[in-house]
């Protein structure tokens, strides 16, 4: 068996405390859009990485993964 030349990527899962929240909805209607803000402590993210927010429904079963590129994080370095 040949070894891949790309090498292994390590995945890291860090749970961040939320510093500030704004415009959190009680519910979202079907087909609707909601814009909200979460602020976490400063961190750096390299250009080949993405951040994944796991959003879980309170007292429910639905979950969503929101993948965010390093380009959308304010002052990543």
N, CA, C and O atoms as a GROMACS GRO file, in nm:
protein
  308
    1UNK      N    1   0.085  -0.118   0.000
    1UNK     CA    2   0.000   0.000   0.000
    1UNK      C    3   0.090   0.124   0.000
    1UNK      O    4   0.179   0.137   0.084
    2UNK      N    5   0.066   0.216  -0.094
    2UNK     CA    6   0.144   0.339  -0.102
    2UNK      C    7   0.084   0.446  -0.013
    2UNK      O    8  -0.037   0.455   0.005
    3UNK      N    9   0.172   0.526   0.040
    3UNK     CA   10   0.129   0.635   0.128
    3UNK      C   11   0.097   0.759   0.043
    3UNK      O   12   0.168   0.788  -0.053
    4UNK      N   13  -0.008   0.830   0.079
    4UNK     CA   14  -0.047   0.950   0.006
    4UNK      C   15   0.058   1.060   0.022
    4UNK      O   16   0.111   1.080   0.131
    5UNK      N   17   0.087   1.130  -0.085
    5UNK     CA   18   0.184   1.239  -0.079
    5UNK      C   19   0.126   1.364  -0.016
    5UNK      O   20   0.200   1.452   0.028
    6UNK      N   21  -0.004   1.373  -0.010
    6UNK     CA   22  -0.070   1.490   0.049
    6UNK      C   23  -0.052   1.495   0.200
    6UNK      O   24  -0.053   1.604   0.258
    7UNK      N   25  -0.037   1.383   0.263
    7UNK     CA   26  -0.023   1.380   0.407
    7UNK      C   27  -0.158   1.385   0.476
    7UNK      O   28  -0.262   1.399   0.412
    8UNK      N   29  -0.154   1.374   0.606
    8UNK     CA   30  -0.278   1.376   0.684
    8UNK      C   31  -0.305   1.517   0.733
    8UNK      O   32  -0.214   1.592   0.768
    9UNK      N   33  -0.432   1.551   0.736
    9UNK     CA   34  -0.472   1.680   0.793
    9UNK      C   35  -0.531   1.654   0.929
    9UNK      O   36  -0.611   1.562   0.947
   10UNK      N   37  -0.492   1.733   1.025
   10UNK     CA   38  -0.550   1.716   1.158
   10UNK      C   39  -0.671   1.807   1.169
   10UNK      O   40  -0.668   1.922   1.127
   11UNK      N   41  -0.775   1.755   1.226
   11UNK     CA   42  -0.895   1.833   1.251
   11UNK      C   43  -0.901   1.866   1.398
   11UNK      O   44  -0.873   1.783   1.483
   12UNK      N   45  -0.938   1.988   1.425
   12UNK     CA   46  -0.941   2.033   1.563
   12UNK      C   47  -1.078   2.089   1.592
   12UNK      O   48  -1.132   2.167   1.514
   13UNK      N   49  -1.135   2.049   1.703
   13UNK     CA   50  -1.266   2.099   1.741
   13UNK      C   51  -1.251   2.178   1.869
   13UNK      O   52  -1.215   2.124   1.974
   14UNK      N   53  -1.278   2.306   1.860
   14UNK     CA   54  -1.269   2.394   1.976
   14UNK      C   55  -1.405   2.456   2.003
   14UNK      O   56  -1.470   2.508   1.912
   15UNK      N   57  -1.446   2.449   2.126
   15UNK     CA   58  -1.573   2.512   2.163
   15UNK      C   59  -1.541   2.650   2.218
   15UNK      O   60  -1.467   2.664   2.315
   16UNK      N   61  -1.599   2.752   2.154
   16UNK     CA   62  -1.575   2.891   2.193
   16UNK      C   63  -1.693   2.946   2.272
   16UNK      O   64  -1.809   2.915   2.241
   17UNK      N   65  -1.664   3.026   2.372
   17UNK     CA   66  -1.769   3.096   2.445
   17UNK      C   67  -1.821   3.211   2.359
   17UNK      O   68  -1.744   3.272   2.285
   18UNK      N   69  -1.948   3.238   2.368
   18UNK     CA   70  -2.007   3.349   2.294
   18UNK      C   71  -1.999   3.475   2.378
   18UNK      O   72  -2.048   3.478   2.491
   19UNK      N   73  -1.937   3.579   2.323
   19UNK     CA   74  -1.919   3.705   2.393
   19UNK      C   75  -2.042   3.794   2.378
   19UNK      O   76  -2.081   3.863   2.472
   20UNK      N   77  -2.104   3.791   2.260
   20UNK     CA   78  -2.217   3.879   2.231
   20UNK      C   79  -2.308   3.813   2.129
   20UNK      O   80  -2.261   3.746   2.037
   21UNK      N   81  -2.441   3.832   2.144
   21UNK     CA   82  -2.540   3.782   2.049
   21UNK      C   83  -2.633   3.897   2.011
   21UNK      O   84  -2.665   3.981   2.095
   22UNK      N   85  -2.676   3.900   1.885
   22UNK     CA   86  -2.768   4.005   1.841
   22UNK      C   87  -2.867   3.947   1.739
   22UNK      O   88  -2.831   3.863   1.656
   23UNK      N   89  -2.991   3.992   1.748
   23UNK     CA   90  -3.098   3.954   1.654
   23UNK      C   91  -3.128   3.804   1.652
   23UNK      O   92  -3.151   3.747   1.546
   24UNK      N   93  -3.127   3.740   1.768
   24UNK     CA   94  -3.160   3.598   1.773
   24UNK      C   95  -3.312   3.583   1.764
   24UNK      O   96  -3.384   3.638   1.847
   25UNK      N   97  -3.360   3.509   1.666
   25UNK     CA   98  -3.505   3.494   1.649
   25UNK      C   99  -3.561   3.386   1.742
   25UNK      O  100  -3.490   3.293   1.780
   26UNK      N  101  -3.688   3.399   1.776
   26UNK     CA  102  -3.756   3.293   1.850
   26UNK      C  103  -3.791   3.180   1.757
   26UNK      O  104  -3.787   3.063   1.796
   27UNK      N  105  -3.826   3.213   1.634
   27UNK     CA  106  -3.856   3.112   1.532
   27UNK      C  107  -3.831   3.171   1.395
   27UNK      O  108  -3.831   3.293   1.376
   28UNK      N  109  -3.811   3.082   1.301
   28UNK     CA  110  -3.791   3.122   1.161
   28UNK      C  111  -3.901   3.056   1.081
   28UNK      O  112  -3.920   2.934   1.087
   29UNK      N  113  -3.974   3.136   1.005
   29UNK     CA  114  -4.085   3.080   0.927
   29UNK      C  115  -4.030   3.002   0.808
   29UNK      O  116  -3.918   3.027   0.763
   30UNK      N  117  -4.108   2.909   0.759
   30UNK     CA  118  -4.066   2.825   0.647
   30UNK      C  119  -4.033   2.912   0.526
   30UNK      O  120  -4.113   2.995   0.484
   31UNK      N  121  -3.914   2.891   0.471
   31UNK     CA  122  -3.869   2.967   0.355
   31UNK      C  123  -3.818   3.106   0.389
   31UNK      O  124  -3.781   3.182   0.300
   32UNK      N  125  -3.815   3.139   0.518
   32UNK     CA  126  -3.772   3.272   0.560
   32UNK      C  127  -3.622   3.281   0.579
   32UNK      O  128  -3.552   3.179   0.582
   33UNK      N  129  -3.573   3.403   0.592
   33UNK     CA  130  -3.432   3.429   0.616
   33UNK      C  131  -3.418   3.511   0.742
   33UNK      O  132  -3.502   3.597   0.771
   34UNK      N  133  -3.312   3.485   0.816
   34UNK     CA  134  -3.285   3.559   0.938
   34UNK      C  135  -3.137   3.594   0.939
   34UNK      O  136  -3.053   3.510   0.908
   35UNK      N  137  -3.106   3.717   0.975
   35UNK     CA  138  -2.968   3.760   0.988
   35UNK      C  139  -2.941   3.780   1.136
   35UNK      O  140  -3.013   3.854   1.204
   36UNK      N  141  -2.837   3.714   1.187
   36UNK     CA  142  -2.804   3.723   1.328
   36UNK      C  143  -2.654   3.738   1.345
   36UNK      O  144  -2.578   3.714   1.251
   37UNK      N  145  -2.612   3.778   1.466
   37UNK     CA  146  -2.470   3.803   1.492
   37UNK      C  147  -2.427   3.726   1.616
   37UNK      O  148  -2.493   3.731   1.720
   38UNK      N  149  -2.316   3.653   1.604
   38UNK     CA  150  -2.249   3.590   1.717
   38UNK      C  151  -2.107   3.644   1.721
   38UNK      O  152  -2.040   3.650   1.618
   39UNK      N  153  -2.059   3.682   1.839
   39UNK     CA  154  -1.922   3.730   1.854
   39UNK      C  155  -1.851   3.634   1.948
   39UNK      O  156  -1.899   3.604   2.057
   40UNK      N  157  -1.733   3.585   1.904
   40UNK     CA  158  -1.651   3.495   1.984
   40UNK      C  159  -1.516   3.561   2.008
   40UNK      O  160  -1.481   3.656   1.937
   41UNK      N  161  -1.439   3.514   2.107
   41UNK     CA  162  -1.305   3.574   2.130
   41UNK      C  163  -1.217   3.564   2.005
   41UNK      O  164  -1.238   3.478   1.920
   42UNK      N  165  -1.120   3.652   1.995
   42UNK     CA  166  -1.032   3.659   1.879
   42UNK      C  167  -0.954   3.528   1.862
   42UNK      O  168  -0.908   3.469   1.959
   43UNK      N  169  -0.942   3.486   1.737
   43UNK     CA  170  -0.865   3.366   1.702
   43UNK      C  171  -0.814   3.383   1.561
   43UNK      O  172  -0.861   3.470   1.488
   44UNK      N  173  -0.720   3.301   1.523
   44UNK     CA  174  -0.669   3.308   1.386
   44UNK      C  175  -0.710   3.181   1.311
   44UNK      O  176  -0.728   3.074   1.370
   45UNK      N  177  -0.725   3.197   1.182
   45UNK     CA  178  -0.769   3.087   1.096
   45UNK      C  179  -0.690   3.096   0.966
   45UNK      O  180  -0.697   3.197   0.896
   46UNK      N  181  -0.614   2.992   0.934
   46UNK     CA  182  -0.534   2.996   0.812
   46UNK      C  183  -0.623   2.988   0.689
   46UNK      O  184  -0.739   2.948   0.697
   47UNK      N  185  -0.568   3.027   0.576
   47UNK     CA  186  -0.647   3.037   0.453
   47UNK      C  187  -0.695   2.902   0.400
   47UNK      O  188  -0.787   2.898   0.318
   48UNK      N  189  -0.636   2.794   0.445
   48UNK     CA  190  -0.680   2.662   0.397
   48UNK      C  191  -0.780   2.595   0.492
   48UNK      O  192  -0.811   2.478   0.476
   49UNK      N  193  -0.828   2.669   0.590
   49UNK     CA  194  -0.922   2.614   0.689
   49UNK      C  195  -1.058   2.683   0.680
   49UNK      O  196  -1.069   2.794   0.629
   50UNK      N  197  -1.159   2.615   0.730
   50UNK     CA  198  -1.291   2.676   0.742
   50UNK      C  199  -1.340   2.655   0.885
   50UNK      O  200  -1.300   2.560   0.953
   51UNK      N  201  -1.428   2.743   0.928
   51UNK     CA  202  -1.487   2.731   1.060
   51UNK      C  203  -1.627   2.676   1.044
   51UNK      O  204  -1.700   2.717   0.953
   52UNK      N  205  -1.665   2.585   1.130
   52UNK     CA  206  -1.798   2.525   1.123
   52UNK      C  207  -1.874   2.560   1.249
   52UNK      O  208  -1.832   2.527   1.360
   53UNK      N  209  -1.988   2.626   1.232
   53UNK     CA  210  -2.077   2.656   1.343
   53UNK      C  211  -2.184   2.548   1.347
   53UNK      O  212  -2.251   2.524   1.247
   54UNK      N  213  -2.200   2.485   1.461
   54UNK     CA  214  -2.307   2.388   1.479
   54UNK      C  215  -2.422   2.458   1.548
   54UNK      O  216  -2.409   2.500   1.663
   55UNK      N  217  -2.534   2.472   1.478
   55UNK     CA  218  -2.652   2.535   1.535
   55UNK      C  219  -2.753   2.426   1.567
   55UNK      O  220  -2.790   2.347   1.480
   56UNK      N  221  -2.797   2.422   1.692
   56UNK     CA  222  -2.890   2.319   1.736
   56UNK      C  223  -3.020   2.384   1.781
   56UNK      O  224  -3.019   2.487   1.849
   57UNK      N  225  -3.129   2.323   1.745
   57UNK     CA  226  -3.260   2.373   1.782
   57UNK      C  227  -3.284   2.348   1.932
   57UNK      O  228  -3.262   2.237   1.981
   58UNK      N  229  -3.328   2.450   2.002
   58UNK     CA  230  -3.357   2.437   2.144
   58UNK      C  231  -3.480   2.348   2.161
   58UNK      O  232  -3.584   2.370   2.098
   59UNK      N  233  -3.468   2.248   2.245
   59UNK     CA  234  -3.577   2.152   2.271
   59UNK      C  235  -3.628   2.088   2.142
   59UNK      O  236  -3.747   2.062   2.129
   60UNK      N  237  -3.539   2.063   2.049
   60UNK     CA  238  -3.580   2.004   1.921
   60UNK      C  239  -3.478   1.907   1.869
   60UNK      O  240  -3.378   1.877   1.935
   61UNK      N  241  -3.503   1.859   1.750
   61UNK     CA  242  -3.416   1.758   1.690
   61UNK      C  243  -3.337   1.808   1.571
   61UNK      O  244  -3.246   1.739   1.525
   62UNK      N  245  -3.368   1.926   1.520
   62UNK     CA  246  -3.302   1.974   1.398
   62UNK      C  247  -3.170   2.043   1.432
   62UNK      O  248  -3.160   2.120   1.528
   63UNK      N  249  -3.070   2.014   1.350
   63UNK     CA  250  -2.938   2.075   1.363
   63UNK      C  251  -2.894   2.122   1.226
   63UNK      O  252  -2.939   2.071   1.123
   64UNK      N  253  -2.805   2.221   1.224
   64UNK     CA  254  -2.750   2.269   1.098
   64UNK      C  255  -2.602   2.300   1.118
   64UNK      O  256  -2.562   2.351   1.223
   65UNK      N  257  -2.521   2.270   1.017
   65UNK     CA  258  -2.380   2.304   1.016
   65UNK      C  259  -2.361   2.421   0.920
   65UNK      O  260  -2.397   2.412   0.803
   66UNK      N  261  -2.305   2.529   0.970
   66UNK     CA  262  -2.279   2.647   0.889
   66UNK      C  263  -2.129   2.658   0.868
   66UNK      O  264  -2.055   2.684   0.963
   67UNK      N  265  -2.084   2.637   0.745
   67UNK     CA  266  -1.941   2.642   0.713
   67UNK      C  267  -1.905   2.783   0.669
   67UNK      O  268  -1.966   2.839   0.578
   68UNK      N  269  -1.803   2.841   0.735
   68UNK     CA  270  -1.763   2.979   0.709
   68UNK      C  271  -1.617   2.982   0.666
   68UNK      O  272  -1.530   2.931   0.736
   69UNK      N  273  -1.591   3.042   0.552
   69UNK     CA  274  -1.455   3.054   0.500
   69UNK      C  275  -1.378   3.159   0.580
   69UNK      O  276  -1.438   3.244   0.646
   70UNK      N  277  -1.246   3.151   0.574
   70UNK     CA  278  -1.162   3.249   0.643
   70UNK      C  279  -1.185   3.390   0.589
   70UNK      O  280  -1.156   3.487   0.659
   71UNK      N  281  -1.237   3.404   0.467
   71UNK     CA  282  -1.259   3.537   0.408
   71UNK      C  283  -1.368   3.615   0.478
   71UNK      O  284  -1.368   3.738   0.474
   72UNK      N  285  -1.462   3.547   0.543
   72UNK     CA  286  -1.576   3.613   0.605
   72UNK      C  287  -1.555   3.643   0.753
   72UNK      O  288  -1.642   3.702   0.817
   73UNK      N  289  -1.443   3.604   0.807
   73UNK     CA  290  -1.416   3.629   0.949
   73UNK      C  291  -1.338   3.760   0.959
   73UNK      O  292  -1.234   3.776   0.894
   74UNK      N  293  -1.388   3.851   1.038
   74UNK     CA  294  -1.328   3.985   1.052
   74UNK      C  295  -1.193   3.976   1.121
   74UNK      O  296  -1.183   3.923   1.231
   75UNK      N  297  -1.090   4.027   1.056
   75UNK     CA  298  -0.952   4.028   1.109
   75UNK      C  299  -0.907   3.891   1.157
   75UNK      O  300  -0.884   3.875   1.277
   76UNK      N  301  -0.894   3.793   1.068
   76UNK     CA  302  -0.860   3.659   1.113
   76UNK      C  303  -0.721   3.643   1.171
   76UNK      O  304  -0.696   3.545   1.242
   77UNK      N  305  -0.629   3.734   1.145
   77UNK     CA  306  -0.494   3.718   1.200
   77UNK      C  307  -0.463   3.824   1.300
   77UNK      O  308  -0.353   3.826   1.356
   0.00000   0.00000   0.00000
